[in-house]
């Protein structure tokens, strides 16, 4: 295959992938705790998806079971596939008085699954939960030595693909009861990137069309006896 055609095909695929990533970011602009993804390249120009873990804005909800993290850290969640991690603190209580995510999975505390039986729920900045003035548990919040090894699994969850010994307590994190962390997606920035990706994709398609037309003429016109 002609090197020019090969480069145009590769370029088209890269821009198509970039467009898909940006589209997913925009689709999750309203998802609490969502972290946007970006397509990056190493020295060999191999593309990979990197998650931007920067803090999102905190939004006041007034719901006592909405919990946001300011600073480093993730909530630990027990799922059927094992422990997973999330920044989405939109929690509720199930029929067994267990604190659960929007997916119905239990939120973990230092003593296991957190159960809240009472009316007056208070959560301090360190994550300690008090119910009707009695200590109930403390939110299990962790961070990672190599956060680049976190991989999204959907449903606002991530799994850590590094050594379990690299899961540690955050050095500095503040728990905010009655708040949710918004996604760190900036719509204007993502729309600008989407337009750039689309235009670049279209340019590569025009290049491929030109190669195709040139090849057609070479096959059908060059050497034709007049």
ChimeraX attribute file (.defattr): number of C-alpha atoms within 10 A of each C-alpha:
attribute: neighborCount
match mode: 1-to-1
recipient: residues
	/A:1	5
	/A:2	7
	/A:3	8
	/A:4	12
	/A:5	17
	/A:6	12
	/A:7	14
	/A:8	19
	/A:9	16
	/A:10	13
	/A:11	17
	/A:12	21
	/A:13	14
	/A:14	18
	/A:15	21
	/A:16	15
	/A:17	16
	/A:18	23
	/A:19	21
	/A:20	14
	/A:21	19
	/A:22	23
	/A:23	14
	/A:24	12
	/A:25	23
	/A:26	20
	/A:27	11
	/A:28	17
	/A:29	18
	/A:30	13
	/A:31	20
	/A:32	23
	/A:33	27
	/A:34	25
	/A:35	23
	/A:36	22
	/A:37	18
	/A:38	16
	/A:39	16
	/A:40	13
	/A:41	12
	/A:42	8
	/A:43	6
	/A:44	6
	/A:45	8
	/A:46	9
	/A:47	15
	/A:48	10
	/A:49	14
	/A:50	16
	/A:51	18
	/A:52	14
	/A:53	15
	/A:54	13
	/A:55	18
	/A:56	22
	/A:57	16
	/A:58	19
	/A:59	13
	/A:60	15
	/A:61	13
	/A:62	12
	/A:63	14
	/A:64	17
	/A:65	21
	/A:66	19
	/A:67	26
	/A:68	28
	/A:69	27
	/A:70	19
	/A:71	15
	/A:72	19
	/A:73	23
	/A:74	25
	/A:75	22
	/A:76	24
	/A:77	22
	/A:78	18
	/A:79	15
	/A:80	7
	/A:81	7
	/A:82	8
	/A:83	16
	/A:84	21
	/A:85	25
	/A:86	21
	/A:87	28
	/A:88	25
	/A:89	25
	/A:90	21
	/A:91	21
	/A:92	18
	/A:93	18
	/A:94	15
	/A:95	6
	/A:96	9
	/A:97	13
	/A:98	20
	/A:99	21
	/A:100	23
	/A:101	21
	/A:102	14
	/A:103	10
	/A:104	15
	/A:105	18
	/A:106	24
	/A:107	26
	/A:108	23
	/A:109	22
	/A:110	13
	/A:111	12
	/A:112	14
	/A:113	20
	/A:114	22
	/A:115	22
	/A:116	20
	/A:117	14
	/A:118	12
	/A:119	8
	/A:120	12
	/A:121	18
	/A:122	19
	/A:123	22
	/A:124	13
	/A:125	13
	/A:126	15
	/A:127	21
	/A:128	17
	/A:129	21
	/A:130	18
	/A:131	17
	/A:132	13
	/A:133	11
	/A:134	12
	/A:135	13
	/A:136	20
	/A:137	21
	/A:138	19
	/A:139	22
	/A:140	21
	/A:141	25
	/A:142	18
	/A:143	20
	/A:144	21
	/A:145	15
	/A:146	13
	/A:147	15
	/A:148	14
	/A:149	16
	/A:150	17
	/A:151	16
	/A:152	17
	/A:153	11
	/A:154	7
	/A:155	12
	/A:156	20
	/A:157	21
	/A:158	20
	/A:159	16
	/A:160	19
	/A:161	12
	/A:162	15
	/A:163	11
	/A:164	10
	/A:165	8
	/A:166	14
	/A:167	15
	/A:168	13
	/A:169	16
	/A:170	16
	/A:171	10
	/A:172	11
	/A:173	19
	/A:174	16
	/A:175	20
	/A:176	22
	/A:177	23
	/A:178	20
	/A:179	22
	/A:180	28
	/A:181	25
	/A:182	21
	/A:183	24
	/A:184	22
	/A:185	23
	/A:186	13
	/A:187	13
	/A:188	10
	/A:189	10
	/A:190	18
	/A:191	14
	/A:192	11
	/A:193	15
	/A:194	20
	/A:195	12
	/A:196	15
	/A:197	21
	/A:198	15
	/A:199	13
	/A:200	17
	/A:201	22
	/A:202	14
	/A:203	15
	/A:204	20
	/A:205	16
	/A:206	13
	/A:207	17
	/A:208	19
	/A:209	13
	/A:210	13
	/A:211	16
	/A:212	13
	/A:213	12
	/A:214	12
	/A:215	12
	/A:216	12
	/A:217	11
	/A:218	12
	/A:219	11
	/A:220	10
	/A:221	10
	/A:222	9
	/A:223	8
	/A:224	8
	/A:225	5
	/A:226	3
